[in-house]
Amino acid sequence: MMPHLIVLPIVLPLAMGVVLLRSRFGSPGFKRVASVIATLALAVISLVLLRHAAEGEITYYALGGWQPPFGIVLVLDRLSALMVLLTSVLAIGCVIFACGGDDEKGSNFHGLFQLQLMGINGAFLTGDLFNLFVFFEVLLLASYALLLHGGGKSRIQSAVHYVVLNLAGSALFLIAVGVLYGATGTLNMADMAARLGELPAERSGLVTAGALLLLVVFGLKAAILPLYFWLPRAYAAAPAPVAALFAIMTKVGIYAILRVYSLIFGQNAGELSSLEQPWVWWLALATLVAATIGVLAARDLRLLVAYLVLVSVGTLLAGVGMNTPEATASLLYYLVHTTLVTGGLFLLADMIGQQRGKAGTRIVKGRPLIQGGALAGLFFLGAAAVAGLPPLSGAIGKALLMHAAEAGQRLWLWPILLISGLCAIIALSRAGSTLFWRSNDGEPGGERLPRQQWIGVSLLLASSPLLVALAGPVSDYTRATADQLANPDALVSALLSDNGGAQ
């Protein structure tokens, strides 16, 4: 593998973002072509990184030649490679969709989009807590501006809540990082994991406080109950390609919980081992229940999809709370499925709203759709996939999670997850019948949708049957990833040995 390939998922969108921001008043065609090419190149790089990580080797890149634990490092293992590839695939669908006209509602869309990708990829690749905070801030700054893309009262109101809550979360993150640094003397996650085994007893209280503060921060990013109230309105108000890209944002929080608590507070942390597990398990189930109620209560298609994102958050965090390699493997398969499908549903909801005129995405009777047959077909595919109906990938993901639950956990998870799926079917059936069946008064109106939008939404929703076709190799990869996460000594050894890494 090329020695500098690990840093490219950060450098490429950063460089392209700067170029596109400097040419903000340039040709729309140039910005679209440049952004799409950069995103496709990112996907190719991510695929190469995934193939390298699939061999089981953990590789790191030491910026400036400063070796860990003293310098800034980027770490490539199975989990980070999977998340970077997932981000790039989602981004391809979003940026192609945006080229259908959404990008023209503001001059900086493509530049901010690339900076958003830089922040997300940096969060997945970084090997120390402080730079995890830095990349969180980068992706949040870009998301603030993207949320306001196109303007509008509802977007401004949602953005205010989103910004205030995330600024509070950033402050808590910085405090937690400071507490952990004061207690352990390091911010490198592998080094911190190694030092916890020799931590003096008088410092365990500080480390516990820092760990629980981090759990609050990551829970806010993941949108776990009671920290999820910002998400539905913000996602429903955001421009369609932005809302679709935001489908990966909650997964950044889930990734951070998996990474930090499996590595730093894993099997070698003594009495601090798995301290997050009881909190995550019960709050995940509560999130699943509350989000299911939101799904049933939603009277707008985009709000309905936002609550379906919350349902997926509760499902994924329940897998984290099970705290076994089998559960981790299952949730990673489900994570890939739900990120791409919910992203596609956000795009599809916008397409439906465009053709319904004044009715927009409200689940009320309206005029017939000029391309209703094709839109209904895509809606049926997306609804069946997100609700977990066989034979699509949602059913496989949920079945894997249910099978991974132990006897005591099944008593809680199985009925909640199955009832949640039933409620999703009811809500989506009601929405589909209202939008496509009952809306039959008058003549179809509106304009035909741009080709780019059809390509973008089809790409994301087609991921569900593709994940079924590739269920074997994808499940093998996620199982190997879970086994790697369950063995934190391998990552600690790879980073702190004398062999060195790429510079």
N, C-alpha and C positions, 0 to 999 in steps of 0.2 A: 504494500500500500504506500502511496506517496506520503512522505513524512508530514506535509503540511495540510493534508486533506481534512483532518479533523476540524481545523479552524475555518474552513471554507463556508460551512453553513451559517457562520456569523459574519465573515468578511464580505461574502458575495451580496447578501441583502443590504448590508451597511453601505457598501460602495454604490450599489444601484439606487438605494434610497437617497443618497446625497446627490447623485447625478440627476435623478428625477425631481428632487426638490429645487435644484438650481435651474431646471428647465421647466418650472411650474407653468409658465405662460407659453411654452413651446407647442409644437404640433401635437394634438391628441393622438394621432396615429403613431408618432414616434414613442410616446409614453406607453401606449398600449403594447406595442411590439416589444419594447425593451422590458417592460414588466413581465409579460408572458414568457419571454425567452429566459429571463433571470429565474423565474419560478420553475420552469421546466428544467433548467440546468441544476437548480437546487434539488429537484427530485432525483435527477441522475446521480448527483453526488451522494445524496442520502441513501440511494440504493446500493452504491458501491460501499459505503460505510456499513450498511446492514450486512452485506455479504461478508465483509471482514469480521464484523462482530459475531456473526453466526458461527465462526470457527471456535469461539469460546475464549479468545484472547482479550484481555482488558488492556487497552492502550491509552496513554495520556499524552497531551501536548503541553509542554512547559513554555509559556510565553516568555520571551526574552532570555531563555536559557536558565531561568531560576528554577531549580529543582524543588519538588515538594519536600517538606511542607512549607517552604518559605515563599515560593512564587505562586503566580496564578496558573492554575492548571485546568485544562479541559479534558474530560474523561469520556472515553468511548467504550461502552459495554453493550450488552444486548438490549437493555432497557432504553438507554439514551438513543441508540441507533433506531429502535422501533419508533420512539416518539418523534424524532426528527423526520423520519420518512412519513409518518402519519400526518405531520404538520404540512409537509410539502405537497402531499396528495390533496389534502383539503384545500390548500392555498391555490392549487391549479384550478379546481372547480370554481372557487370564489373569484379569482382574477379574470377568468374567461367570462364568467357571468357578468362581472362589472363592466367588461368591455362592450356590453350590449347597451350601455347608456348611463348606468349608475355612476360611473367614474366622472362624467361630465358635470355633475352637480356641485363639484368643488375642484379647485385647481391642484390640490396636493394629494389626491387620493392615492395614486400609485406610489409616490414617495413614502407616505406614511404607512402604506400597506407593507412595503419592504422593510421599514424599520420595525414594524410589528413582528414580522417574521424573524428579524435579527434578535429581538428580545426573547421571543419564545424559544428559539433554538439555543440561545445562550443559557437560558434557565435549564434546559434539558441536558446541556453538556458540561456545565461548570462543576468543578470539584470542590469548591469551598463555599461556606455560608455567606460570606460578605458579598461575593460576586453573584450568588443567587439573589441576594437583595438588590444588587445593581441591575441585574437583568430583569427582575420583577419591575423595577422602576422604569426601565426602558420600554418594556411592553405596555406598561400602564400609561405612560405619557403618550405613546402612539395611539393607544385605545381611546384616550380622552378625546383626541382630535377626530379620530375616525367615527366615534359615536355621534359627533356633532356634524358629520359630513352631510351637506344638503340643508342643514338648518331645520327650524320648526320648533314650536312651543313644547311639544311632548318630548322631543329629543333633549332640549335644554333642561327641562325639569328632571328627566331621568339621568342626564349627565351630572347634574349637581349632586344628586344622591350618590351616584357611582363614584364621583371624585372624592367627596367628603369621607365616605366609608373606606375607600382604599387609601386615602391619606392617613386615616387613623390606623389602618392595618400596617402601613409602612412604618409608622412611628413605633408600633409594638414590635415589628420585625427588628428594627434597629436596636431597641432595648433588649430584646431576646438575644441578639447576636452579641451585644456588649456583655451581657450576663454570662453567656457561655464562654466568651473569650477570657473574661476575668477569672472564671473558675477553672478552665482547662489550659489557657495559655496558647491556644491555636484556633484558627478558623478553617483550616483544611479538614474536610469531613473525615477522610481516612485517618489522619493523624489524631483527630479528636476521638474517633472510635478506639484507636490504640491506647490513648491516654486514659479513657474512662475505666479500663480494667485496673489501673493503678491509682485511681482517684482517692484522695484522703476522705475519710468519712465526713469530716466537717464541711466539705464542699458539695456533698450530694444534694443538699437542700437547694443550693443555688442552681445546680444543673437541672434538677427537677423543675424548678420555677421557669428556667429558660426553655426547657423542652415543652412545657405546657403552654407557655406564651407562643412558641412557634406553632403549636397545634392550633391555637386560636387564629393565628395569621393564615396558616394554610387552610384552615376550615373556612375562613372568609373568602379566600381565593376559590376554593372548591364549591362554595355556596352550600354549606351544611347548615341544618337547623341549629340554632336560631339565627344564623348569619346569612341567610339566603334571600332576605326580603328585597334586596337591591336588584336581583337578577331578572325576575320576570318582566318588569316594566322597562328596564334598560335594554334587554335583548329584543323585546317587542317593538321598541321605538327605534332601534338602530337601523341603518340602511341594510338591505338584504345581504349583500356580500360581506358586510361587516359582522352582522349577526351570525352568519354561517361560519366565519372565521373564529368568532367568539366561542363556537362550540368546543374549541381546543383549550380555551382559557380556563375553564373549570378543571380540565384535565391537568393543567400545570400544577394546581393545588394538590390534586390527587397524586401526581407524580412526586411532588415534594414530600408528601407524607410517606409514600413508599420508600423513597430514596433515603431520607434523613433517619427515619425510625427503623429501617431494616439495617442500615449501615452503622449509624452512631449508637442507637439504642437497641441493637440487635442482641444476638445470643451471648456476646462477650461483655455486655454492659452490667452484669451482676444484678443487683437489686433494681437497677433502672431499666432492665430489659423489658421491652414490650409495654412500657407504661402507658402508651397511647391506646392500647387495644380495647379496654372496656369503654373508654370514652367514645371512640370511633364507632364501635359496634352498636351501641344503643342510640347514639345520635343519628347514625345512618338509617336505622329502622324508623326513627321518628321523622327524618327527612323524607323517606319513602312514603310514609302515611300522609304527611302534610302536602307533598307534591301531588299525590294522587287526588286529594281533595281539590287542589288547584286545577288539575286536568279536567275534572268533572264540572267545575264552576266556570271555566274559561268560556267566554262568548266572542272571542276573537281568535282567528286561526293562528296568528303569530304568537299570541299569548299562550295558546294551547301548546304550541311547539316549545316555547320557553319552559313551561311546566314539565313537558316531557324530558327536557334537558335535566331538570331537577330530579325527576324520577330516575334517570340514569345515574345521577350523582349519588343518590341514596343506594342504588343497587351496587355501584362500584365500591363505595365506602363500606358497604356490608361485607364485600369480599375482602377488603383491607382488614376489617375487624375480625374476620375469621382467623387471620394470622397463620395460615398454613401455605406451603408451596402450591398445593393443588388449587386452593382458592385464589392465590395470586395469579396462577396461570389462567384460570377461568376468567378473572376480571380483566386481564389484559386482552383476551380475545373479545370480550364484550366491549371493552373500551374502544377498540378499533372500529367495531360495528357502529356503536352509538354515536361516535364523533362524526363519522362520514354521513350517516343516515340523517341525523338531526340537522347537520349542516345543509344537506340537500333539501330537507323539508322547509327550512327558512327561505331558501331560494324559491322553492315551489310556491310557498305562501305568497311571496311577492308577485310572482307571475299571475297567480289567480286573482290577486287584488287589482292588478293592472287591467285585467279584462272585465272586471265587475263594475268599474266606474265608481260612482259615489258610495256604493255598498262596501267597496274595498275588501278588507280581510275579515270584516265582521260576519259572524255566522248567522246570517239572516237571509231571507229570500231576496234574490236580485235578478238581474237580467241574465239570459243564457250566455254562455261563453262561446266566442267565435271559434276557439280551438278546444272546446270542452272535452271532446273524446280523448285527445292526447293528454290533456292535463288530468283528467279523471284516471287514466291508466297509470300515470306517474304517482298520483295521490294514493291509489290503491296499493301500489308497490311499496311506497314509503310508509303508509299506515300499517300494513301487514308486518313490515320489517321492524318498525319501532315498537309495535305492540307485542312482538315476540311470537307471531304466528308461524307455525312450521309451513314449508320447509326452509324458511329464510334464516339469516344469521342471528337474528334476535332470539329465536327459539333455541338455537344451539348454545348461545352465550348464557342464557338463563338456565338451561338444563345443566350446563357445566357447573355453574355457580351453586345450583341446588344440590347437585351430586357432591360437591366439595364440602358442603355443610356437615358438621358433625351432629350427633343425635340431639343434643340439647339445643343447638343452633337451628336445626330444622324445624323445631316446634314454633320458632318465631319467624324464620325467614320464609319458609314455604308458603304459609297462608297469606302473609303480607305481599310477597312477590306475585303470587298467583292472582290475588284480588286486585292488585295494582294493574296487572296485565288486562284483566277483565274490564276494569274501569277505563283503561286506555282504549280498548276496543269499542266500548260504548260511546265514549266521547268522540273518537275519530269517525265512527259510523254515523253519529248524529251530524257531525260537521260535513262529511262527504255527501250524505243524502240531502242536506240543505243546500250545499254549494252546487251540486251537479244534477240532482234529481228534482227537487222542489222548485229550483230557479228556472222555470220554463215559461214565464209570462213575457210576451213581447218578442222583439227581434234581437238577435245577437248584435252587440255593438263593440266598439273599441277597435284597436289596431292589432294586427298580427304581431306576435312577440318576436324579438330579434333572434337570429340563429345562435348567437353566442350564449344567450340565456338557456336555450334548450340543451346546448352542449354541456354547459356548466352543471346544470341540475341533473342531467342524465348520467354524467360521469360519477357524481357522488352517490346517487341512488343505486346505480349499477353495482356499487361495491358490495351490497348485501348478497345478491346471488353469487358474486365472485368469491366472497368469503365462504360461502357454502361449498363451492367447487374446490376451494383451496383449504378447506377446514383441516385436513390432515397436516399439511406442512405448517400452516399457521399455528395450529395447536401444539405441534412439536416445538416450534420456536418459542411460543409463550411458556411452555413447560420448562424448557432449558433456561429461559430468562428468570423464571421463578426460582429455579434451583440455584442460579447464580446469585440472586438476591439473598437467598437463604444462607449463603456462604460468604459473609462479609470479609472473612480473612483473605479471600482471593484478591479482592479489590485493595485492601490495606497492603498486602504484600506487593501487588503490582505497582502501587504508587510510592511506597516507602522503601523498596529494595534499592540496591545500588546499580541496577541495570540501566536506569535512566529512560527517558522517553523522547519523543520528538520535540524539537525546539524551533 
